[in-house]
Amino acid sequence: MGLLRTVLIILLVYFFLKILAKWFGPKILRYAAKKTEQHFREKFGGFSNQPTSHEEKEGDVIIEKNKGTASTSSKKVGEYIDFEEID
């Protein structure tokens, strides 16, 4: 009787925790993601990818990408070799 009671308690606790995880899991993950995003914004808020409006000094390296160029690579990978099976 004691073993049956123990197994029943374990199953009830398992299903109770499963239901709680289904209800509160997304809320907890959303909260954690928000706090992580806030932490990264505090740490890296001073950095940005936007170019600043300061004048370039002599010796500065500026890399500009051409967006209008077409790819010149050919699709030919190699030559075709036909193998025959020899018995």
C-alpha positions in Angstrom: 0.0 0.0 0.0 2.9 2.3 0.8 4.5 1.8 -2.6 1.2 2.5 -4.4 0.8 5.7 -2.4 4.3 6.9 -3.2 3.9 6.2 -6.9 0.6 8.1 -6.9 2.2 11.1 -5.1 5.1 11.2 -7.5 2.7 11.1 -10.5 0.5 13.9 -9.0 3.6 16.1 -8.4 4.9 15.4 -11.9 1.6 16.4 -13.6 1.2 19.4 -11.4 4.7 20.7 -12.3 3.9 19.9 -16.0 0.8 22.1 -15.9 2.6 24.9 -14.0 5.4 24.8 -16.6 2.8 25.1 -19.4 1.1 28.1 -17.8 4.1 30.0 -16.5 6.9 28.8 -18.8 6.4 31.3 -21.6 6.0 34.2 -19.2 9.2 33.3 -17.4 11.1 33.0 -20.7 9.7 36.3 -22.0 10.8 38.0 -18.7 14.3 36.5 -19.0 14.6 37.5 -22.6 13.6 41.1 -21.8 16.1 41.3 -18.9 18.9 39.9 -21.1 18.0 42.4 -23.9 18.0 45.3 -21.3 21.4 44.1 -20.0 22.9 44.1 -23.5 21.5 47.5 -24.3 23.2 48.8 -21.1 26.5 47.2 -21.9 26.6 48.0 -25.6 24.4 51.0 -25.9 27.2 53.3 -26.9 28.1 51.3 -30.0 26.2 51.7 -33.2 26.6 50.6 -36.8 25.7 54.0 -38.2 28.6 56.0 -39.5 29.3 59.2 -37.5 29.4 62.6 -39.1 33.0 63.3 -38.2 35.5 64.1 -40.9 37.9 61.4 -42.0 41.5 61.9 -41.0 44.5 61.1 -43.1 45.3 57.4 -42.9 41.7 56.3 -42.2 40.7 53.3 -44.2 37.2 53.3 -45.7 35.7 50.2 -47.3 32.8 50.8 -49.6 30.9 47.8 -51.2 29.6 48.0 -54.7 26.0 46.8 -54.6 25.5 46.9 -58.4 28.1 44.4 -59.5 27.0 41.0 -60.8 28.7 37.8 -59.9 31.2 36.6 -62.5 31.7 33.1 -61.2 30.9 30.3 -63.6 28.7 27.4 -62.7 31.0 24.9 -64.4 32.6 22.9 -61.7 34.6 20.3 -63.7 34.5 18.0 -66.7 32.2 15.0 -67.0 33.8 11.5 -67.0 31.8 8.5 -68.1 32.8 5.3 -66.3 32.1 1.9 -67.7 31.7 -1.1 -65.4 34.1 -4.0 -66.2 33.2 -7.5 -65.3 
